[in-house]
């Protein structure tokens, strides 16, 4: 296990600045996920940590040692890519052993490490197969095994599940978390999928346009997002944003909303049906039946679109007017700049 620290890290490509002074500390054995939309800089950060790109400014420290001037092979990091990057003419065993053979590791040690990794990843029966004879999930496990045998200080994952189908992604998420628990290794994982981030991370780093918006646990980011960007990005379905004026205009609806509030954030699962005049009226546009729940798409009078996650047995008709309210502690308040505001006492 190892620590990682980024200090005022900047990156420019020619005259284009893509990373703008990132500071971050990663503890021993922590599973950290970089998440954000395409182009936010998460893969660039990962490549700088790996030594594949050089920072324009700032410092990278592994176990307290500055590694800016060390090459990728000297940093003790192992990277697993979106593409499996396996040699198609080699067996699973040979793919996992290849890096160790190049490093002149003794044959007995190579065999021990490969078989240990294969056992950990449930690949023992597949060691003599070639990549074309494997499923996507099996290939990704081989790529992870190739990293494990190197006994790296830090594992780096660059969207490793993107090429898998939905069902396999779910099972691989669980496998990676279990692998992390067994190895106790420091892991940095990049994804654009906030569901992956929420289900896998000890700590999430939310990035936008080369800047860190917020760092925290999945629970803290979900319950206390620092701004509307984080609030809208973390959570599926995404948070609703309702003009604060609606709360003030409603008869007795959220009278505690503070001065300066611009938007109210309400997650779809927190809406509750209520009597007319006690909540916010909205018109049902369509609903998606999901078994235990229905995702209802509705519209306020000013055409603000909102989503409601309600009981699957609740049947709502298109064009029907419903009235919804929300418990005070589930309402997020944001100012005109999109920053989180503390709720006023009731």
Secondary structure, DSSP 8 states (H G I E B T S, - for coil): ---EEEEEEEEEETTEEEEEEEEEEE-TT-EEEEE-STTSSHHHHHHHHHTSS--SEEEEEETTEE-TTS-GGGTTEEEE-SS----TTSBHHHHHHHHHHHTT--HHHHHHHHHHHHHHTT-GGGTTSBGGGS-HHHHHHHHHHHHHTTT-SEEEEESTTTTS-HHHHHHHHHHHHHHHHHH--EEEEEES-HHHHHHH-SEEEEEETTEEEEEE-HHHHHHS-SBHHHHHHSSSS--EEEEHHHHHHSTTSSTT--TT--EEEE-GGG-EE--TTSSEEEEEEEEEE-SSEEEEEEE-TT--EEEEEEETT----TT-EEEEE--GGG-EEE-TTSBEE-----
